[in-house]
Amino acid sequence: MFAELRKLTVGYRRPTILTMVFVTLEVIMDVIIPFLMAFLIDRGIDAGNFDEILKWGLLLLLCASVALLFGVLSGHYAAKASTGFAKNVRKKLYHHTQDFSFSNIDKFSTSSLVTRLTTDVTNVQRAYQMIIRIAVRSPGMLVFAFFMAVSINKTLSLVYLVALPLLAIGLFFLIKAAYPIFTRVFKTYDRLNTVVQENIRGIRVVKSFVREAYEVQKFGVVSTDIYNDFSKAEKIIAYSSPLMQGMMYLSLLSISYIAARLIVSSSMTAGELMSFITYTSQILMSLMMLSMVVVMITISRASAVRIEEVLTEQSDLAEQKDAITKVADGSVSFSHVYFSYTKTKEKCCLCDINLDIASGQTIGILGPTGSAKSSLVQLIPRLYDTFSGSVKVGGVDVRDYTLESLRKEVGMVLQKNLLFSGTIAENLRWGNEHASDEELRWACRIAQADGFIQQFPNGYETYIEQDGSNVSGGQKQRLCIARALLKYPKILIFDDSTSAVDTKTDAAIREGLLHELPETTKIIIAQRVTSVMDADKIIMLDDGRIHDVGTHQELMDHCSQYKEMYCSQMHKEERA
């Protein structure tokens, strides 16, 4: 278990080992000190010998100083090892999620992945630091102190045979009761992240519908659930402190009673008693520290399991060893394609799709909401895999390409247009990081974006806020179109990507694509018939099936659904 996490200690094993070495040396020094204290009391203080007091006192001071030095060094290396380990975990998690398919991300959810990358990693980091320090110190202290206590007086050591098992059993049941609650807490954290993300991303909708109070209430419910679960778990763990203290006081009381008889009978000295009591405190304190480690491990184990789940998750989109790296042309072919998000044929959202698109053709896709138009085009760059059937690009099954080579040749403008924080030029160069300024302007002229960009005081160096919040919806769409054009793809997919622009601008974009990219296959999903009526072929989708295929005129002649949609939209435009 946790094999993937163990691998991530690479690069920080030296500070980890040094931490354990220095902790062990610190424990040895701490255990020697009570032993020397017995000599100080018996040979120096009780005997009234100042030379002995000075000798043993200086030796005690030296041991304490060395123990302090080892403690500082162990703390330094523990911090270095744990932070380095956490860095490796975050880096591996982030890198691994970049290879996930959409279905992998759907499985975990975005909010859950965020929690695993932040809260869970922090918990594992703390646990790692405690393991290499306290988990080494506590057993070491327990063993060495117990050995020294037995060497001082075997009779008194019998107290441990009763105290230690009782304490261990009590701690075991406390931790067993707390673990399931901590596991539930982290799942609730996922819900909390979901609520926060939805609220922040949809803040305009929240405010426009005056739903602030509802959102606060929704957040409060989840927050209260976390509070209740965490409080319940902490209350259980809190019993460890009185359990520990009660056992310590009972042990000291028993030791004092037995030791008093031994001292009276001259079977034990005052110095030995002081040392034994100190060892008793060290033994019980080491158990207390060990219980803290177990509690932290209990908390972090739930986090470690969640992290391990991500690291062991394999992408649904596996590449073949001899995968093809070059796409011949922009032709696309669907052959008896079935697709389901749930991996079951009974719930397929695409059924028996058969379609051939020649390279360089312009294809329009129309259909009512929920007809799986977006699902269809997402199979082309292999964002998802088919349930059955095949999708071919350039005459080759998309599963036979490397993902990188396939997606380099497919430019896709999604329904949800996303811009990143940075300048307009930086955002555009996501399509081609080596694009020249002239290429940027070329793409923007086709996308009808150059005009409004030039109106900004800083032009292409204008800063775009997160998610493009300082540009309009239409401007955002045109920038995303320009970004896709800079890939110079063999296939260009518009997933309802001109819905926020007027019909004149939409027509200008289509005209630019036709003249500037004649060899590029263009697939346009639209709600407006006018956006696709000049296409070489128009596909009517309905309920995940191809209802009809043809040119605008052919569909007007024999497809009542298309004709009804066209007449309805034309009538609305005439009235407007």
Residue pairs with C-beta under 8 A, 6 or more apart in sequence:
1 308
2 304
2 308
4 92
4 308
4 311
4 312
5 89
5 124
5 304
5 307
5 308
5 311
8 85
8 88
8 89
8 92
9 16
9 81
9 85
9 88
10 88
11 84
11 88
12 80
12 81
12 84
12 85
12 88
15 77
15 78
15 80
15 81
15 84
16 77
16 81
16 132
18 73
18 74
18 77
19 74
19 77
19 78
19 81
19 132
19 133
19 136
20 132
20 136
22 70
22 71
22 73
22 74
22 77
23 70
23 74
23 132
23 133
23 136
23 137
23 140
24 136
24 140
25 66
25 70
26 67
26 70
26 71
26 74
26 137
27 137
27 140
27 141
27 144
28 144
29 63
29 64
29 66
29 67
29 70
30 67
30 141
30 282
31 141
31 144
31 145
31 148
31 279
31 282
32 63
33 60
33 63
33 64
33 67
33 278
34 148
34 274
34 275
34 278
34 279
34 282
35 148
35 275
36 56
36 59
36 60
36 63
37 56
37 60
37 271
37 274
37 275
37 278
38 152
38 269
38 271
38 272
38 274
38 275
39 52
39 56
39 271
40 52
40 53
40 56
40 57
40 60
40 271
41 269
41 270
41 271
41 274
42 269
42 270
42 271
42 272
43 49
43 52
43 56
43 271
44 50
44 52
44 53
44 55
44 56
44 57
45 53
46 269
46 270
46 271
74 133
75 133
78 129
78 132
78 133
79 129
81 128
81 129
81 132
82 125
82 126
82 128
82 129
82 132
83 125
85 124
85 125
85 128
86 121
86 122
86 124
86 125
86 128
89 121
89 124
89 125
89 307
90 117
90 121
92 311
93 116
93 117
93 121
93 307
93 310
93 311
94 117
96 310
96 311
96 313
97 105
97 113
97 310
99 315
100 313
100 315
101 315
101 316
101 317
101 383
101 384
101 385
102 378
102 383
102 384
103 316
103 341
103 384
104 313
104 315
104 316
105 113
106 341
107 313
108 116
108 309
108 310
108 313
109 190
109 194
110 194
110 197
111 190
111 191
111 193
111 194
111 197
112 190
112 193
112 306
113 310
114 193
114 197
115 186
115 189
115 190
115 193
115 306
116 303
116 306
116 307
116 310
119 186
119 189
119 303
120 186
120 303
120 304
120 306
120 307
121 303
121 307
123 299
123 300
123 303
124 300
124 303
124 304
124 307
126 296
126 300
127 296
127 297
127 299
127 300
127 301
127 303
127 304
130 292
130 293
130 296
130 297
131 293
131 297
134 289
134 290
134 292
134 293
135 290
135 293
137 286
137 289
138 286
138 287
138 289
138 290
138 293
139 286
139 290
141 282
141 283
141 285
141 286
141 289
142 283
142 286
142 287
142 290
145 279
145 282
145 283
145 286
146 157
146 160
146 279
146 283
148 275
148 279
149 156
149 157
149 160
149 276
149 279
149 280
149 283
150 157
152 272
152 275
152 276
152 279
153 259
153 262
153 268
153 272
153 276
155 258
155 262
156 255
156 258
156 259
156 262
156 268
156 276
159 251
159 254
159 255
159 258
159 280
160 251
160 280
160 283
163 247
163 250
163 251
163 284
164 283
164 287
166 247
167 243
167 244
167 247
167 284
167 287
168 287
170 240
170 243
171 240
171 243
171 287
171 291
171 294
174 236
174 237
174 239
174 240
174 243
175 237
175 291
175 294
175 295
175 298
177 236
178 233
178 236
178 237
178 295
178 298
179 298
179 301
179 302
181 229
181 232
181 233
181 236
182 233
182 298
182 299
182 302
183 302
184 229
185 226
185 229
185 230
185 233
185 302
186 302
186 303
186 306
188 222
188 225
188 226
188 229
189 226
191 222
191 225
192 219
192 222
192 223
192 226
195 215
195 218
195 219
195 222
196 219
199 206
199 215
199 219
201 467
205 211
206 212
206 215
237 295
240 288
240 291
240 295
244 284
244 287
244 288
244 291
247 284
248 280
248 281
248 284
251 280
251 284
252 277
252 280
255 276
255 277
255 280
259 268
259 273
259 276
262 268
263 269
263 270
263 273
316 384
316 385
317 382
317 385
317 403
319 402
319 403
320 399
320 400
323 400
323 401
323 402
323 405
324 396
324 400
324 401
324 402
324 405
325 401
325 402
325 405
326 405
327 393
327 394
327 396
327 401
327 405
327 406
327 409
327 490
328 394
328 395
328 396
329 359
329 394
329 395
329 490
330 359
330 360
330 393
330 394
330 409
330 489
330 490
330 491
330 519
330 520
330 521
331 356
331 357
331 358
331 359
331 392
331 393
331 394
331 395
331 521
332 355
332 356
332 357
332 380
332 391
332 392
332 393
332 491
332 521
332 523
333 355
333 356
333 357
333 390
333 391
333 392
333 393
333 395
334 353
334 354
334 355
334 356
334 376
334 379
334 389
334 390
334 391
335 354
335 389
335 390
335 391
335 392
336 352
336 353
336 354
336 388
336 389
336 390
337 350
337 352
337 353
337 354
337 379
337 386
337 388
337 389
337 390
337 391
338 345
338 348
338 350
338 351
338 352
338 353
338 386
338 387
338 388
338 389
339 348
339 349
339 350
339 372
339 375
339 379
339 384
339 386
339 387
340 347
340 348
340 349
340 350
340 387
341 347
341 349
341 375
341 384
343 387
345 387
345 388
348 387
348 544
349 372
349 375
349 544
350 372
350 375
350 376
350 379
350 544
350 545
351 544
351 545
352 389
352 545
353 376
353 389
353 545
353 546
354 546
355 539
355 546
355 549
357 363
357 521
357 523
357 537
358 521
359 394
359 490
359 519
359 521
360 518
360 519
360 520
360 521
361 521
361 522
361 536
361 537
362 513
362 514
362 521
362 522
362 524
362 534
362 535
362 536
362 537
363 521
363 522
363 523
363 524
363 535
363 536
363 537
363 538
363 539
364 524
364 526
364 531
364 532
364 533
364 535
364 537
364 538
364 539
365 373
365 376
365 377
365 523
365 524
365 525
365 526
365 532
365 538
365 539
365 541
366 373
366 525
366 526
366 527
366 529
366 532
366 538
366 539
366 540
366 541
366 562
366 565
367 373
367 540
367 541
367 542
367 547
368 542
370 543
371 541
371 542
371 543
371 544
372 541
372 543
372 544
373 495
373 496
373 525
373 541
374 415
374 495
374 496
374 525
375 384
375 544
376 541
377 412
377 493
377 495
377 523
377 525
378 384
379 385
379 386
379 391
379 398
380 391
380 393
380 398
380 410
380 491
380 493
380 523
381 398
381 406
381 407
381 410
381 412
381 493
382 391
382 398
382 399
382 401
382 403
382 406
382 407
385 399
390 397
390 399
391 397
391 398
392 398
393 401
393 406
393 409
393 410
393 491
394 409
394 490
398 406
408 487
408 489
409 489
409 490
409 491
410 489
410 490
410 491
410 492
410 493
411 431
411 484
411 485
411 487
411 489
411 491
411 492
411 493
412 484
412 492
412 493
412 495
413 477
413 480
413 481
413 483
413 484
413 493
413 494
413 495
413 497
414 480
414 495
414 497
415 495
415 496
415 497
417 468
417 473
417 476
417 477
417 479
417 480
417 497
418 467
418 468
418 480
419 427
419 464
419 467
419 468
419 471
419 476
419 479
419 480
420 426
420 427
420 430
420 464
420 466
421 463
421 464
421 465
421 466
422 463
422 464
423 458
423 460
423 461
423 462
423 463
423 464
424 453
424 456
424 459
424 460
424 461
424 462
424 464
424 479
425 437
425 440
425 460
425 461
427 464
427 479
427 483
428 435
428 440
428 443
428 444
428 460
428 479
428 482
428 483
428 486
429 435
429 440
429 486
430 483
431 443
431 482
431 483
431 484
431 485
431 486
431 487
432 439
432 486
432 487
432 488
435 443
435 486
437 460
439 486
440 460
440 482
440 486
441 450
441 460
442 516
443 482
443 483
443 485
443 486
444 450
444 453
444 478
444 479
444 482
445 512
446 481
446 482
446 485
446 509
446 512
446 513
446 516
446 517
447 478
447 479
447 481
447 482
447 485
447 509
447 512
448 478
448 501
448 505
448 508
448 509
448 512
449 475
449 478
449 479
449 481
449 482
452 475
452 478
453 459
453 460
453 462
456 462
463 470
464 470
464 471
468 475
468 476
468 479
471 479
472 500
473 500
474 500
474 501
474 502
474 505
476 500
477 497
477 498
477 499
477 500
477 501
478 501
478 505
478 509
480 497
481 494
481 497
481 498
481 509
484 492
485 492
485 517
489 520
490 519
490 520
490 521
491 520
491 521
491 523
492 513
492 517
492 520
492 521
492 522
492 523
493 523
493 524
493 525
494 522
494 523
494 524
494 525
494 526
495 525
496 525
496 526
496 527
497 525
498 505
498 506
498 509
498 526
498 531
499 526
499 527
499 528
501 509
503 528
503 530
503 573
506 528
506 530
506 531
507 530
510 524
510 531
510 534
513 520
513 522
524 531
524 532
524 535
526 532
528 569
529 552
529 562
529 565
529 566
529 569
529 570
530 569
532 538
532 552
533 552
533 566
534 552
535 551
535 552
536 551
537 549
537 550
537 551
538 549
538 550
538 551
538 552
538 555
538 562
539 546
539 548
539 549
540 546
540 547
540 548
540 549
540 555
540 559
540 561
540 562
541 547
542 561
547 559
547 561
548 555
548 558
548 559
548 561
548 562
550 558
550 559
555 562
555 563
556 562
556 563
556 566
